[in-house]
Amino acid sequence: MNKLISLVTAFKKFQGNYDRIQKSALFSWNSNDLQVIAPNNEVGIKDSCKDFQNISFIDDVKRGRELGFSTQAPIFKDLIEKALPVANTPMVGFLNADIVLLEDFSKKLEAILEKYGYGIFITGSRNDIRLDYYVNDEQSYKRIQAEPRTLFSGSDIFITSKYIWRLLVSGMPEFIMGRCCLSDWLCLQAQVKKLKKYNSTNFLPTLHPVHGDEHIYQQEKAHGIKSPSSQHNMNLWISVMETYGSVSIKNWPEVA
């Protein structure tokens, strides 16, 4: 198992496109020999992940449902606080369960840490791709890494030390994972707290199979930012943005 970094994520139900996308992401994480820590927040996800031995499930992570919303998505602060003691590595990465990592992810991250040290905060924007097959062997893993890519602005992977994660989530509002504005808040906090922050988009690319937001509509009968849980996150973000402004990782130095 990778001794430098563990991943924290949360799964949707493995249904429809999300079965193919999440299992493909899991294959890429397993290929990089990464420990994965996830909440047991959805019925049946343990059984759906039974072929992957690198996953540690944690119970009793607070969900949006506990805030009165019709979603099982975890509260980010509670997820991180309960995942950190389970991580067996000095660095922890957070990403959604639909992010595919390239085969050289672990090797490149090791080079980053050797050059910049462990006291850094790095984030990068994803590359959107089309995926209509399962990534479940070396051939399909090579294939997905050669798919045409479209860069999507924003941040979709966050890597820092366990110590800095604790600093970031201390006093953090109850943002719901998988909804708008969470990534904006994390990037802004990295700037406000004057962390050694870097943009990893080009050096450490990630892949995101495009999909709709039907899971949000099924839960909350509204799409995207119009859903009540997204409005909750938006209201939390606005109160912070009005004080500190916004931030773009395009202005951060790039790791190389």
Secondary structure, DSSP 8 states (H G I E B T S, - for coil): --SSEEEE-----S-THHHHHHHHHHHHHHHTT-EEEEE--STTHHHHTTT-TTEEEE----BGGGGT-S---BBHHHHHHHHGGG--SSEEEEE-TT-EE-TTHHHHHHHHHHHH-SSEEEEE--EEE---S---SHHHHHHHHTS--EE-SS--EEEEEHHHHHHHHTT----BTTSTTHHHHHHHHHHHTT-EEEE-TTTS-EEEE----HHHHHHHSS-GGGSHHHHHHHHHHHHHHHHH----GGGS-B--
